Amino acid sequence: MLRAQTWATWRRLQAIIAPCNAAVEVVARATPPPSSPIIPSPPVRQAQEACRAAGLALLSLRAPPAADDATRAAFDAAIERCQSVYLVEGNAHARLARALERAASATSPDRPDLLDAWSGVQEANIDALGCASAFISVARRAGTPLDGFDPEAS
């Protein structure tokens, strides 16, 4: 029972964060090197909204009910980490969008501001990887086979 509930929770988690991850990927493909991070802000704003929506939607995600108290607490901690990560991801993209919008309207873009915002997005992208790994780690400790988390195996 726990295994089936874990898979269902994993699929729901993935469905919630997928729009954010897709929007972040669009930004990542469009973003030039940090030495010249001038891109249009609309895709960055889309990532901001998608990631904030994911973070808020994750508030409704719960640990598998069949988990014992300790496992449920571990799942809840992993889910809370994901909530935080995706809200931060949205905020990082908001900062980058504001920096890009200021740069687009300025005669001389504020490079340090742009680089700082770009760096924040990169850090948030790295932290987002921790969301899935935290959940998978708890699921593995609860006895869920690792091979089911491999996207290539699906």
DAKAQUI-V966726 format. One record per pair of residues at least 24 apart in sequence whose ideal C-beta (glycine too) atoms are under 6 Angstrom apart, sorted by the first residue. I is the first residue (numbers start at 0). J is the second residue. Records with the same first field share a line. If there is no record, write none. Layout:
BEGIN
I: J / J
END
This chain:
BEGIN
0: 65
1: 63 / 65 / 66
2: 143
4: 63 / 65
5: 63 / 138 / 143
8: 63
15: 53 / 56 / 57
16: 53
18: 49
19: 49 / 50 / 53 / 85
22: 46 / 49
33: 114 / 117
36: 113 / 117
40: 96 / 99 / 100
43: 92 / 95 / 96
44: 96
46: 92
47: 89 / 92 / 93 / 96
50: 85 / 88 / 89
51: 89
53: 85
54: 82 / 85 / 86
57: 81 / 82
70: 141
73: 137
74: 137
77: 133 / 134 / 137
80: 133
81: 130
84: 126 / 127 / 130
87: 123
88: 123 / 127
91: 119 / 120 / 123
94: 119
95: 120
END
